[in-house]
């Protein structure tokens, strides 16, 4: 079993096809298919069900891919650790972030990091908080910026709180609340909401505040990004609640403070097993000590 074979299998699983996987890996499709067939023969099990229209993981493939990802990450981490021992930061920095991140200027931080460490390959994934934490825990991401209810516990990762704030309501021009600076949760409960998907950390920030006040609300539109939430609110389809720092950047909407206000925290999370050299350097740039047990940031 070779790392390259694992890389090919992961590429097929992530792209959904042999042709796209070969393009990603910069090899001809026949070579990629041959290597996967060799691996399947060695394992004694098919990893993919192939049809003329789709490629899907078998049960064996579902079991193999997460372990293959871990092996590939471990190999890349080993190379990065050797480079760090000689004073060079390289490898990968896989960052995740919610669309409502406001505690840091993420674009500026990533730009500064690239300028300082040009040998590091940087990637960014925008997602909801819970999937981001899971990806950090599984090693698919090195660092993630998430938004959670104060007091929420994270498992299998380390974290640092970056900011604490409140959610405010955003309404379109002409809305009855548009000319008001303050309102109550009970008044907002009469509105139709545009909100994040049920069960997500972003949704819990508002839901828990309403529940604590003995209120319920109607959510007609569920979204995954602040940008689309704002579009639906501008279209007059409902009202939304977003972090105060984010609301100020949503053009064409009016901000209304609520009492009692839903609270949230923004945190940066990283692996409980310890950050890679690149992640350690990135955290250090944020003023976060990723290795409190004595390992110095590069």
FENBEL-V147584 format. One record per pair of residues at least 12 apart in sequence whose C-alpha atoms are under 6 Angstrom apart, sorted by the first residue. I is the first residue (numbers start at 0). GAP is how many residues later the second one is. Records with the same first field share a line. If there is no record, write none. Layout:
I: GAP ; GAP
This chain:
4: 30
5: 62
15: 39
16: 38
46: 13 ; 14
88: 189
89: 29 ; 30
90: 29
91: 28 ; 29 ; 30
92: 29 ; 185
93: 28 ; 29 ; 47 ; 48
94: 29 ; 46 ; 48 ; 49
95: 28 ; 29 ; 30 ; 48
96: 29 ; 47 ; 48
97: 28 ; 29 ; 30 ; 48
98: 126
102: 60
128: 17 ; 72
135: 135
136: 19 ; 20 ; 134
141: 128
142: 126 ; 127
143: 124 ; 125
144: 122 ; 123
145: 120 ; 121
146: 118 ; 119
147: 53 ; 116 ; 117
148: 56 ; 115
149: 114 ; 115
155: 116
156: 113 ; 114 ; 115
157: 111 ; 112 ; 113 ; 114
158: 109 ; 110
159: 107 ; 108
160: 106
161: 104 ; 105
162: 102 ; 103
163: 100 ; 101
164: 98 ; 99
165: 77 ; 96 ; 97 ; 98
166: 74 ; 75 ; 76 ; 77 ; 95
167: 73 ; 74 ; 76 ; 88 ; 89
168: 71 ; 72 ; 86 ; 87
169: 69 ; 70 ; 71 ; 84 ; 85
170: 68 ; 82 ; 83
171: 62 ; 81
177: 76
180: 75
181: 74 ; 75 ; 76
182: 75
183: 74 ; 75
188: 28
191: 26 ; 27 ; 46
192: 26 ; 45 ; 46 ; 47
193: 25 ; 27 ; 44 ; 45 ; 46
194: 27
195: 26 ; 27 ; 28
196: 25 ; 26
205: 56
208: 53
279: 17
280: 16 ; 17
